[in-house]
Amino acid sequence: MDVEEGVLGGGGGGGFHSMLRRTAYKGMNALHAAAGGEGLLPICRYLVEEAKMDVNKRDTFMGKMQHAVFSGNLPVVRYLLDHGADIHQQGNLEGHDGFTAFHTAAEKGRCAIAKFLLSRGAHVDGKSCHATPVHLAVLGGHDSTLKILLDHDADVLALSLICWLTIRAVFSISS
């Protein structure tokens, strides 16, 4: 067996794709990195379709879709959902426990991604241990994102540690 066959082929260790699936740093593998990068959709396609990487495997902190949302990468978000990603998967980043990709979209003001996730079934009032998407949009000063949430009947009176900020901001936007 030559080197190429051993690395790329089906040699005893499972080959290159197996190595890709196993290699991680703090739970983050190549697909997490590609999902979080701009313009890396072809790499994501390769990793999912050829290397058979799991679209729902989280790293230590968050899922692949959250990485894509964080980077504002709508094509990768769409691709991951189309290939079985769990839209309600929660991360466990300290201070962001229970955040989904939709929470991240609201927090970062990713309007196009927020609209897309809502169209695919994201919970407009999804609760984490600290806040709803409305609270996060308000805290981030993302008025356009807040408007999207309100247009989808988000509960502005949901209680959280930051509820008073939400109520105040909603009334200032509507006046």
Secondary structure, 3 states (H helix, E strand, C coil): CCHHHHHHCCCCCCHHHHHHHHCCECCECHHHHHHHCCCCHHHHHHHHHHCCCCCCCCCCCCCHHHHHHHCCCHHHHHHHHHCCCCCCCCCCCCCCCCCCHHHHHHHHCCHHHHHHHHHCCCCCCCCCCCCCHHHHHHHCCCHHHHHHHHHCCCCCCCCCCCHHHHHHHHHHHHC
